[in-house]
Amino acid sequence: MLLVKGAFPLPSVNQIIARASVAKGTVYLYFTSKEEIYLSLLAQYFDGFTKGFLDIIEQSEAGNLIDNFSAGFIEFADQQPKAVYLASIVPLILENNVSDDYLIGFKKSLNASSQEISMAMAKVVQSERHQEIFIRFLQSYSLFLASWQHCNPPSHVRDLMHEHGLDGLIYDFSVEFKAQMHRTWVDLI
């Protein structure tokens, strides 16, 4: 709950412990670092992300799949900005302070979700190019994170940019992301 309601940056372990009303030792029975806590939270978000995307894909036809797919990403960002923020810092921050076993478990879960989503997409468009669709999904996900992060700087950065006439550096995330998804998928779907 602290993660959902709190402001950026992420809460410290002590803030999480205080909010959860548990002893520090109890938390560290389950997690060895705050990064493991955040990856665990992100894994829960990914479960919802995957279910939501599978629902979107299953309700789509080949002709509207990419529009629906793009809208799914945008809706997720609108509804779960903390999850997108967490996902954005996984490679540079969160993965660097977890055990190898924990990291492998997390990556296996991501792989399974990505495979499931890409297979569902292949089914809708009746394609046997599963590996290409899988790679394109990963590229779309990466573009989503990078674009969202670029278009959603911290408020003090946004204010500073505005004060110095640099608003033009931030584009309309929804419009440009949808357009890029069509360019990304044009030869496969």
Buried (B, 14 or more C-beta within 10 A) or exposed (E): EBBEEBEEEBBEBEBBBEBEEEEEEEBBEEBBBBBBBBBBBBBEBBEEBBEBBBEBBEEBEEEEBBEBBBBBBBEBBEEBBBBBBBBBBBEEEBBEBBEEEBBEBBEEBBEEBBEBBBBBBBEBBEBEBBEBBBBBBBEBBEBBBEBBBBBBBEEEEBEEBEEEEEEEEBEEBBEEBBEBBEEBBEEBB
